[in-house]
Amino acid sequence: MGDEIRVLVAEDQTLLRTTLRAFVDVAPGMVCVDGAADGAEAVRLSAAELPDVVLMDIRMPGLDGIEATRRITTDPACASVRVLILTTFDLDEYVYAALRAGASGFLLKDTPAQDLLAAIRVVAAGDALLAPSVTRRLIAEFARRAEPAVGPARTLLGVTAREREVLTLVARGLSNDEIAARLYLSPATARTHVSRLLSKTGARDRAQLVILAYETGLVRPRVVPEVP
């Protein structure tokens, strides 16, 4: 029982919430601890149940999934809780905000059942559900918004020159193997550098490292000028 992945489903549509809960409950090595019909309930149940993963819908009445994610990921009591966003469109503008709020990744609601279970396991293991192709789309969103940097001195304090190189490549959408090849490292060494970055910066996962690199100004978006 203790080795089971504990999942909380936050979804305002009763039928979908019930279906997801039942699906998780019959999956090997998983158990659904509860279901939430809105963001406020998701926050409350996350603190009470401390699930490993919250499947979080974005559009919910009252407190939406983005603010609920932010409250969960900033609550010290929920430090071990990971949030996996469920959304209708992969280019949904809210996905960007959800990742910034601390979500560990996102899935489409029409994702095949086995892929959903695999995603829960990935996030529960502490990894980000953010493939390089998705990372690159996140980068494109940074470029489109062109938000000002907050300055690297404070949040990157203690990060070595080599780790900054690695962080820059993570933010450019490279996988660990690609980083290893670019910097002439072994894949294991590249993974170690990424792990140290997570520890030093307090980032929850790779998705947060990408955001950190851009928001601190370590990496600047390449803004393509519009053609008149």
Backbone as JSON, one array per atom type, in Angstrom:
{
  "sequence": "MGDEIRVLVAEDQTLLRTTLRAFVDVAPGMVCVDGAADGAEAVRLSAAELPDVVLMDIRMPGLDGIEATRRITTDPACASVRVLILTTFDLDEYVYAALRAGASGFLLKDTPAQDLLAAIRVVAAGDALLAPSVTRRLIAEFARRAEPAVGPARTLLGVTAREREVLTLVARGLSNDEIAARLYLSPATARTHVSRLLSKTGARDRAQLVILAYETGLVRPRVVPEVP",
  "N": [[0.84, -1.21, 0.0], [1.97, 1.2, 0.78], [3.72, 1.71, -1.28], [2.24, 2.48, -3.39], [1.24, 4.8, -5.92], [-0.22, 7.76, -5.09], [-3.07, 9.44, -6.07], [-4.79, 12.45, -6.76], [-7.74, 13.61, -8.18], [-8.69, 16.45, -9.85], [-11.32, 17.86, -11.2], [-13.98, 19.47, -12.76], [-16.12, 18.43, -14.19], [-18.43, 16.05, -13.58], [-18.81, 13.42, -14.64], [-16.4, 12.93, -16.06], [-14.56, 13.23, -13.98], [-15.32, 11.12, -12.3], [-14.82, 8.97, -14.01], [-12.02, 9.17, -14.42], [-11.13, 8.77, -11.8], [-11.95, 6.13, -11.33], [-10.48, 4.82, -13.27], [-7.82, 5.27, -12.46], [-7.88, 3.93, -10.02], [-8.04, 1.23, -10.73], [-5.65, 0.78, -11.92], [-2.49, -0.82, -11.88], [-0.48, -0.45, -8.99], [-1.38, 2.06, -8.29], [-3.54, 4.43, -6.61], [-6.53, 6.2, -6.17], [-6.97, 8.9, -4.17], [-8.93, 10.76, -3.69], [-11.46, 13.02, -5.04], [-11.81, 16.23, -6.55], [-14.0, 18.93, -7.12], [-13.53, 21.53, -7.77], [-11.08, 24.23, -7.81], [-10.53, 25.23, -5.21], [-11.28, 23.14, -3.56], [-9.47, 21.27, -4.44], [-7.06, 22.33, -3.49], [-7.49, 22.2, -0.73], [-7.84, 19.42, -0.33], [-5.4, 18.48, -1.23], [-3.64, 19.35, 0.73], [-4.65, 17.93, 2.86], [-4.59, 15.21, 2.11], [-2.13, 14.81, 0.89], [-1.31, 13.84, -1.78], [0.65, 12.03, -4.25], [0.51, 12.86, -6.86], [-1.42, 15.35, -8.46], [-4.04, 15.37, -10.65], [-4.91, 17.92, -12.57], [-7.47, 19.91, -13.69], [-7.77, 22.81, -15.79], [-9.75, 24.81, -16.33], [-12.02, 25.56, -14.09], [-14.82, 26.14, -11.91], [-15.01, 29.04, -9.73], [-12.14, 29.03, -7.91], [-9.62, 28.67, -10.17], [-7.69, 26.13, -12.02], [-5.08, 27.01, -12.36], [-4.48, 28.91, -10.33], [-5.0, 27.25, -8.19], [-2.98, 25.36, -8.54], [-0.74, 27.0, -8.09], [-1.08, 27.63, -5.38], [-0.86, 25.12, -4.2], [1.75, 24.28, -4.93], [3.31, 26.17, -3.67], [2.93, 25.79, -1.05], [4.54, 24.82, 1.79], [3.9, 22.48, 3.16], [3.02, 20.85, 1.19], [5.16, 20.02, -0.29], [5.98, 17.67, -1.49], [4.07, 17.12, -3.33], [3.04, 16.76, -6.67], [1.9, 18.41, -9.62], [-0.08, 17.66, -12.36], [-1.18, 18.9, -15.27], [-4.34, 18.85, -16.88], [-5.64, 19.44, -20.02], [-7.63, 20.82, -22.71], [-6.66, 21.71, -25.16], [-3.5, 21.56, -26.77], [-2.12, 23.86, -27.24], [-3.14, 25.63, -25.56], [-3.39, 28.72, -24.0], [-3.32, 28.85, -21.28], [-1.71, 26.83, -20.39], [0.93, 27.71, -20.34], [0.86, 29.56, -18.21], [0.21, 27.81, -16.16], [2.46, 26.15, -15.96], [4.31, 28.01, -15.09], [3.21, 28.47, -12.65], [3.98, 26.28, -11.27], [3.36, 23.71, -12.09], [4.13, 20.35, -13.08], [3.96, 19.47, -15.63], [1.94, 18.75, -18.58], [-1.05, 17.32, -20.01], [-3.13, 16.29, -22.74], [-6.7, 16.03, -22.65], [-7.68, 14.03, -24.19], [-5.75, 12.14, -24.23], [-4.41, 8.87, -24.72], [-5.32, 6.11, -22.63], [-3.24, 4.46, -21.48], [-1.06, 6.1, -21.84], [-1.67, 8.17, -20.16], [-1.45, 6.93, -17.65], [1.26, 6.34, -17.72], [2.27, 8.93, -17.73], [1.51, 9.84, -15.2], [3.14, 8.23, -13.63], [5.68, 9.14, -14.41], [5.68, 11.81, -13.49], [5.22, 11.39, -10.78], [7.61, 10.25, -10.09], [9.22, 12.38, -9.91], [10.06, 13.66, -12.17], [9.78, 15.92, -14.99], [6.99, 16.2, -17.13], [7.75, 16.96, -19.87], [8.68, 17.02, -22.86], [11.48, 17.53, -25.12], [10.41, 18.75, -27.48], [8.12, 19.97, -26.53], [9.26, 21.68, -24.71], [10.53, 23.42, -26.45], [8.32, 24.65, -27.56], [7.39, 26.0, -25.36], [9.49, 27.79, -25.06], [9.12, 29.3, -27.36], [6.8, 30.56, -26.63], [7.71, 32.18, -24.55], [9.28, 33.89, -26.09], [7.35, 35.13, -27.63], [5.89, 36.55, -25.75], [7.86, 38.02, -24.53], [8.7, 38.87, -21.89], [10.06, 40.9, -19.26], [13.28, 40.25, -17.73], [14.11, 39.16, -14.38], [16.55, 39.3, -13.24], [19.62, 37.64, -12.76], [21.31, 37.43, -10.5], [20.28, 36.92, -7.9], [18.62, 34.51, -7.9], [20.24, 32.62, -9.15], [22.43, 32.32, -7.63], [25.31, 30.68, -6.51], [25.3, 28.8, -8.46], [27.39, 27.09, -10.65], [29.75, 27.94, -13.31], [29.83, 25.92, -15.27], [27.4, 24.65, -14.7], [25.67, 26.68, -15.39], [26.04, 26.7, -18.11], [24.9, 24.24, -18.73], [22.27, 24.69, -17.84], [21.52, 26.69, -19.63], [21.4, 25.21, -22.0], [19.41, 23.38, -21.37], [17.31, 25.15, -21.28], [17.19, 25.78, -23.93], [15.94, 23.68, -24.99], [17.22, 21.21, -25.22], [17.81, 17.72, -24.79], [19.05, 15.55, -22.14], [20.95, 13.8, -23.27], [21.58, 15.2, -25.6], [22.69, 17.49, -24.49], [24.93, 16.38, -23.28], [26.38, 15.58, -25.56], [26.84, 18.06, -26.76], [28.45, 19.39, -24.89], [30.52, 17.7, -24.58], [30.36, 15.68, -22.62], [29.68, 12.81, -20.52], [26.55, 11.04, -20.72], [25.65, 10.43, -18.13], [27.0, 12.29, -16.56], [25.9, 14.65, -17.5], [23.26, 14.31, -16.63], [23.75, 14.39, -13.89], [24.57, 17.05, -13.55], [22.16, 18.36, -14.17], [20.56, 17.42, -12.1], [21.87, 18.57, -9.92], [21.41, 21.24, -10.46], [18.64, 21.38, -10.1], [18.56, 20.93, -7.36], [20.08, 23.09, -6.32], [18.74, 25.39, -7.21], [16.19, 25.06, -6.35], [14.21, 24.41, -8.05], [11.4, 22.55, -9.14], [11.36, 20.7, -11.18], [12.38, 19.85, -14.58], [10.87, 21.5, -16.25], [10.53, 23.77, -14.69], [13.15, 24.63, -14.56], [13.59, 25.53, -17.17], [11.89, 27.75, -17.25], [13.04, 29.26, -15.2], [15.57, 29.9, -16.29], [14.89, 31.68, -18.31], [13.45, 33.68, -16.97], [15.3, 34.72, -15.23], [17.02, 35.92, -16.92], [19.22, 34.61, -17.9], [19.02, 33.3, -20.28], [17.98, 34.71, -23.29], [15.0, 35.31, -25.05], [14.73, 34.67, -28.52], [13.47, 36.96, -30.41], [11.5, 37.1, -33.19], [11.13, 39.5, -35.63], [8.05, 40.92, -36.73], [6.67, 40.68, -40.01], [5.83, 43.44, -41.95]],
  "CA": [[0.0, 0.0, 0.0], [2.82, 2.37, 0.88], [4.44, 1.94, -2.53], [1.3, 2.92, -4.42], [1.21, 6.22, -6.27], [-1.49, 8.31, -4.62], [-3.5, 10.44, -7.05], [-6.0, 13.25, -6.53], [-8.3, 14.08, -9.45], [-9.41, 17.73, -9.74], [-12.04, 18.02, -12.47], [-15.33, 19.91, -12.42], [-17.13, 17.61, -14.86], [-18.64, 14.88, -12.71], [-18.61, 12.17, -15.37], [-14.98, 12.76, -16.32], [-13.88, 13.04, -12.69], [-15.61, 9.75, -11.86], [-14.12, 8.06, -14.92], [-10.59, 9.22, -14.12], [-10.91, 8.15, -10.49], [-12.09, 4.68, -11.48], [-9.37, 4.35, -14.09], [-6.63, 5.26, -11.6], [-8.03, 2.92, -8.97], [-7.82, -0.14, -11.24], [-4.3, 0.7, -12.48], [-1.54, -1.43, -10.94], [0.43, 0.44, -8.29], [-1.95, 3.4, -8.09], [-4.8, 4.54, -5.9], [-7.09, 7.56, -6.17], [-7.28, 9.22, -2.77], [-10.15, 11.58, -3.61], [-11.76, 13.84, -6.22], [-12.17, 17.62, -6.25], [-14.84, 19.5, -8.16], [-13.07, 22.88, -8.1], [-9.72, 24.5, -7.37], [-10.44, 25.38, -3.76], [-11.35, 21.8, -2.98], [-8.2, 20.62, -4.78], [-6.05, 22.85, -2.56], [-7.79, 21.67, 0.6], [-7.6, 17.98, -0.3], [-3.97, 18.25, -1.39], [-3.03, 19.53, 2.05], [-5.14, 16.9, 3.78], [-4.26, 13.86, 1.67], [-0.75, 14.79, 0.4], [-1.14, 12.87, -2.87], [1.89, 12.15, -5.01], [0.2, 13.59, -8.1], [-2.76, 15.91, -8.64], [-4.47, 15.59, -12.02], [-5.57, 19.21, -12.39], [-8.11, 20.6, -14.8], [-7.49, 24.25, -15.73], [-10.98, 25.61, -16.26], [-12.96, 25.1, -13.07], [-15.52, 27.28, -11.3], [-14.39, 29.61, -8.54], [-10.69, 29.02, -8.0], [-9.26, 27.84, -11.32], [-6.6, 25.2, -11.85], [-3.79, 27.7, -12.3], [-4.29, 29.44, -8.97], [-4.93, 26.09, -7.29], [-1.63, 24.82, -8.69], [0.18, 27.91, -7.42], [-1.23, 27.5, -3.92], [-0.35, 23.81, -3.79], [3.21, 24.18, -5.09], [3.99, 27.11, -2.78], [2.65, 25.4, 0.33], [5.62, 23.94, 2.27], [3.35, 21.19, 3.58], [2.75, 20.06, -0.02], [6.41, 20.02, -1.06], [6.13, 16.42, -2.24], [2.94, 16.98, -4.25], [3.28, 17.21, -8.03], [0.66, 18.72, -10.34], [-0.1, 17.32, -13.78], [-2.31, 19.64, -15.82], [-5.16, 18.28, -17.95], [-6.18, 20.53, -20.8], [-8.32, 20.42, -23.93], [-5.84, 22.06, -26.32], [-2.09, 21.56, -26.43], [-1.6, 25.21, -27.36], [-3.92, 26.43, -24.64], [-2.56, 29.76, -23.39], [-3.25, 28.65, -19.85], [-0.64, 25.89, -20.08], [2.1, 28.53, -20.01], [0.68, 30.09, -16.86], [0.19, 26.69, -15.23], [3.84, 25.74, -15.75], [4.93, 29.04, -14.25], [2.64, 28.33, -11.31], [4.62, 25.17, -10.59], [2.95, 22.4, -12.6], [5.24, 19.53, -13.57], [3.73, 19.1, -17.02], [0.53, 18.78, -18.97], [-1.55, 16.3, -20.92], [-4.43, 16.53, -23.34], [-7.74, 15.2, -22.06], [-7.93, 12.86, -25.04], [-4.56, 11.28, -24.19], [-4.73, 7.45, -24.52], [-5.32, 5.7, -21.22], [-1.94, 3.99, -21.03], [-0.16, 7.26, -21.8], [-2.02, 8.9, -18.94], [-0.84, 6.22, -16.52], [2.71, 6.54, -17.83], [2.54, 10.31, -17.34], [1.4, 9.91, -13.74], [4.34, 7.61, -13.07], [6.81, 10.03, -14.68], [5.59, 12.97, -12.59], [5.37, 10.9, -9.41], [9.03, 9.95, -9.89], [9.93, 13.64, -9.75], [10.48, 14.21, -13.46], [8.8, 16.79, -15.67], [6.41, 15.67, -18.36], [8.01, 18.05, -20.8], [9.62, 16.55, -23.87], [12.17, 18.65, -25.78], [9.55, 19.47, -28.43], [7.24, 20.82, -25.73], [10.13, 22.72, -24.18], [10.74, 24.41, -27.51], [7.1, 25.44, -27.7], [7.39, 26.91, -24.21], [10.46, 28.83, -25.41], [8.46, 30.16, -28.34], [5.84, 31.38, -25.9], [8.51, 33.22, -23.9], [9.68, 34.85, -27.11], [6.17, 35.89, -28.06], [5.49, 37.45, -24.67], [9.01, 38.9, -24.3], [8.6, 39.47, -20.56], [11.38, 41.33, -18.74], [13.96, 39.36, -16.79], [14.14, 39.69, -13.01], [17.95, 39.41, -12.82], [20.13, 36.34, -12.35], [22.18, 37.41, -9.33], [19.65, 36.37, -6.7], [18.13, 33.14, -7.99], [21.27, 31.71, -9.65], [23.58, 32.38, -6.73], [25.82, 29.36, -6.17], [25.34, 27.95, -9.66], [28.71, 27.2, -11.27], [29.8, 28.29, -14.72], [29.43, 24.74, -16.04], [25.97, 24.44, -14.49], [24.97, 27.7, -16.18], [26.06, 26.2, -19.49], [23.9, 23.17, -18.81], [20.96, 25.32, -17.71], [21.24, 27.37, -20.89], [21.02, 24.21, -23.0], [18.1, 22.88, -20.96], [16.35, 26.18, -21.69], [17.09, 25.78, -25.39], [15.15, 22.53, -25.38], [18.03, 20.03, -25.45], [17.69, 16.61, -23.85], [20.31, 15.27, -21.44], [21.9, 13.22, -24.23], [22.02, 16.27, -26.49], [23.57, 18.35, -23.69], [26.18, 15.64, -23.13], [27.11, 15.64, -26.83], [27.25, 19.45, -27.02], [29.49, 19.8, -23.94], [31.52, 16.62, -24.51], [30.21, 15.02, -21.33], [28.94, 11.55, -20.56], [25.13, 11.27, -20.37], [25.49, 10.38, -16.67], [27.48, 13.57, -16.02], [24.88, 15.64, -17.85], [22.15, 14.11, -15.7], [24.18, 14.85, -12.57], [24.51, 18.51, -13.56], [20.76, 18.77, -14.11], [20.1, 17.13, -10.73], [22.43, 19.6, -9.03], [20.68, 22.49, -10.74], [17.35, 21.28, -9.42], [18.8, 21.06, -5.93], [20.58, 24.42, -5.98], [17.78, 26.46, -7.54], [14.9, 24.8, -5.75], [13.24, 24.11, -9.1], [10.76, 21.27, -8.9], [11.64, 19.78, -12.27], [12.99, 20.44, -15.77], [10.02, 22.58, -16.73], [10.82, 24.97, -13.91], [14.48, 25.1, -14.95], [13.43, 26.31, -18.41], [11.3, 29.03, -16.88], [14.03, 29.99, -14.41], [16.61, 30.42, -17.18], [14.38, 32.85, -19.04], [13.02, 34.74, -16.07], [16.47, 35.36, -14.62], [17.78, 36.59, -17.96], [20.35, 33.8, -18.34], [18.74, 33.07, -21.7], [17.06, 35.71, -23.84], [14.23, 34.79, -26.18], [15.02, 35.22, -29.84], [12.22, 37.49, -30.92], [11.5, 37.3, -34.63], [10.28, 40.65, -35.96], [6.93, 40.65, -37.62], [6.76, 41.25, -41.34], [4.71, 44.38, -42.11]],
  "C": [[0.87, 1.25, 0.0], [3.55, 2.7, -0.4], [3.52, 2.43, -3.64], [1.43, 4.42, -4.67], [-0.18, 6.74, -5.93], [-1.88, 9.51, -5.49], [-4.77, 11.13, -6.59], [-6.47, 13.77, -7.88], [-9.1, 15.35, -9.2], [-10.02, 18.04, -11.09], [-13.48, 18.38, -12.16], [-16.44, 19.11, -13.11], [-17.27, 16.27, -14.14], [-18.33, 13.57, -13.42], [-17.12, 11.9, -15.61], [-14.21, 12.52, -15.03], [-14.08, 11.61, -12.19], [-14.87, 8.73, -12.7], [-12.63, 8.01, -14.61], [-10.27, 8.54, -12.78], [-10.96, 6.63, -10.6], [-10.91, 4.1, -12.25], [-8.08, 4.26, -13.27], [-6.71, 4.13, -10.59], [-7.76, 1.5, -9.46], [-6.42, -0.31, -11.83], [-3.35, 0.08, -11.44], [-0.63, -0.39, -10.3], [-0.08, 1.85, -8.08], [-3.23, 3.32, -7.27], [-5.25, 5.99, -5.96], [-7.56, 7.87, -4.75], [-8.56, 10.03, -2.63], [-10.35, 12.3, -4.94], [-12.2, 15.22, -5.79], [-12.94, 18.19, -7.42], [-14.45, 20.93, -8.53], [-11.69, 23.09, -7.5], [-9.57, 24.6, -5.87], [-10.45, 24.03, -3.07], [-10.05, 21.04, -3.26], [-7.1, 21.05, -3.82], [-6.25, 22.23, -1.17], [-7.45, 20.17, 0.69], [-6.12, 17.64, -0.49], [-3.25, 18.35, -0.06], [-3.43, 18.42, 3.01], [-4.64, 15.51, 3.42], [-2.8, 13.69, 1.24], [-0.56, 13.71, -0.68], [0.21, 13.04, -3.53], [1.68, 13.02, -6.24], [-1.24, 14.1, -8.05], [-3.0, 16.04, -10.14], [-5.37, 16.81, -11.99], [-6.15, 19.75, -13.69], [-7.81, 22.09, -14.67], [-8.76, 25.05, -15.51], [-11.96, 24.97, -15.28], [-13.62, 26.31, -12.43], [-14.83, 27.76, -10.03], [-12.89, 29.72, -8.73], [-10.28, 28.11, -9.16], [-8.03, 26.99, -11.06], [-5.24, 25.85, -11.74], [-3.51, 28.22, -10.89], [-4.22, 28.3, -7.96], [-3.55, 25.47, -7.34], [-0.62, 25.68, -7.94], [0.11, 27.74, -5.9], [-0.67, 26.17, -3.42], [1.17, 23.79, -3.83], [3.97, 25.16, -4.22], [3.73, 26.81, -1.31], [3.74, 24.43, 0.8], [5.12, 22.56, 2.67], [3.11, 20.26, 2.39], [3.99, 19.95, -0.9], [6.58, 18.78, -1.92], [5.03, 16.22, -3.29], [3.3, 17.54, -5.62], [1.95, 17.42, -8.74], [0.84, 18.43, -11.82], [-1.37, 17.93, -14.38], [-3.01, 18.85, -16.92], [-5.8, 19.43, -18.71], [-6.79, 20.02, -22.1], [-7.46, 20.64, -25.17], [-4.37, 22.15, -25.94], [-1.45, 22.94, -26.57], [-2.4, 26.18, -26.49], [-3.03, 27.44, -23.94], [-2.4, 29.56, -21.89], [-2.15, 27.67, -19.45], [0.61, 26.63, -19.64], [2.0, 29.02, -18.56], [0.73, 28.98, -15.83], [1.61, 26.2, -14.93], [4.56, 26.75, -14.87], [4.41, 28.94, -12.82], [3.2, 27.14, -10.56], [4.2, 23.8, -11.05], [4.16, 21.66, -13.17], [5.05, 19.08, -15.01], [2.26, 19.17, -17.35], [0.22, 17.69, -19.97], [-2.85, 16.78, -21.54], [-5.45, 15.58, -22.72], [-8.05, 13.97, -22.92], [-6.7, 11.96, -25.16], [-4.99, 9.82, -23.98], [-4.51, 7.04, -23.07], [-3.94, 5.28, -20.72], [-0.92, 5.12, -20.96], [-0.42, 8.1, -20.56], [-1.37, 8.25, -17.73], [0.67, 6.41, -16.53], [3.09, 7.94, -17.37], [2.48, 10.48, -15.83], [2.65, 9.34, -13.09], [5.57, 8.49, -13.24], [6.83, 11.18, -13.68], [5.78, 12.53, -11.14], [6.83, 10.61, -9.08], [9.86, 11.22, -9.76], [10.43, 14.25, -11.03], [9.39, 15.1, -14.03], [8.28, 16.09, -16.91], [6.52, 16.77, -19.41], [9.09, 17.6, -21.77], [10.3, 17.74, -24.52], [11.29, 19.44, -26.75], [8.6, 20.4, -27.69], [8.03, 21.96, -25.13], [10.32, 23.82, -25.22], [9.5, 25.26, -27.73], [6.97, 26.42, -26.55], [8.33, 28.08, -24.46], [9.83, 29.83, -26.38], [7.45, 31.08, -27.66], [6.55, 32.49, -25.13], [8.87, 34.31, -24.9], [8.51, 35.73, -27.53], [5.79, 36.92, -27.0], [6.59, 38.45, -24.34], [8.92, 39.62, -22.96], [9.98, 39.86, -20.04], [11.96, 40.33, -17.77], [13.98, 40.0, -15.41], [15.56, 39.76, -12.48], [18.48, 38.12, -12.24], [20.86, 36.3, -11.02], [21.56, 36.71, -8.13], [19.33, 34.88, -6.85], [19.17, 32.15, -8.5], [22.54, 31.76, -8.8], [24.02, 30.96, -6.37], [25.87, 28.39, -7.33], [26.67, 28.16, -10.38], [28.62, 27.57, -12.75], [29.36, 27.12, -15.59], [27.94, 24.48, -15.92], [25.14, 25.47, -15.25], [24.94, 27.3, -17.66], [24.98, 25.14, -19.69], [22.49, 23.76, -18.75], [20.56, 26.03, -18.99], [20.77, 26.38, -21.95], [19.69, 23.55, -22.66], [17.02, 23.85, -21.46], [16.2, 26.28, -23.2], [16.37, 24.54, -25.91], [15.94, 21.27, -25.63], [17.78, 18.97, -24.37], [19.04, 16.4, -23.16], [21.36, 14.69, -22.39], [22.44, 14.28, -25.17], [22.97, 17.22, -25.76], [24.93, 17.68, -23.55], [27.02, 15.74, -24.4], [27.64, 17.05, -27.08], [28.43, 19.85, -26.14], [30.58, 18.74, -23.76], [31.55, 15.98, -23.13], [29.62, 13.63, -21.54], [27.48, 11.85, -20.23], [24.92, 11.28, -18.86], [25.93, 11.7, -16.03], [26.47, 14.68, -16.31], [23.69, 15.53, -16.9], [22.5, 14.61, -14.3], [24.12, 16.37, -12.49], [23.07, 19.01, -13.45], [20.21, 18.53, -12.71], [20.62, 18.17, -9.74], [21.74, 20.94, -9.24], [19.33, 22.49, -10.04], [17.52, 21.52, -7.93], [19.19, 22.49, -5.55], [19.54, 25.52, -6.18], [16.43, 26.27, -6.86], [13.82, 24.55, -6.77], [12.68, 22.71, -8.87], [11.11, 20.24, -9.97], [12.19, 20.55, -13.46], [12.17, 21.61, -16.32], [10.33, 23.88, -16.0], [12.22, 25.51, -14.19], [14.41, 25.95, -16.21], [12.9, 27.71, -18.08], [12.3, 29.89, -16.11], [15.08, 30.63, -15.3], [16.15, 31.67, -17.91], [14.03, 33.99, -18.09], [14.18, 35.42, -15.36], [17.33, 36.08, -15.64], [19.01, 35.83, -18.41], [20.23, 33.51, -19.84], [17.73, 34.11, -22.15], [16.3, 35.1, -25.01], [14.69, 35.46, -27.48], [13.72, 35.67, -30.46], [12.35, 37.74, -32.43], [10.61, 38.46, -34.99], [9.18, 40.3, -36.93], [7.14, 41.34, -38.96], [5.59, 42.17, -41.56], [3.74, 43.91, -43.2]]
}
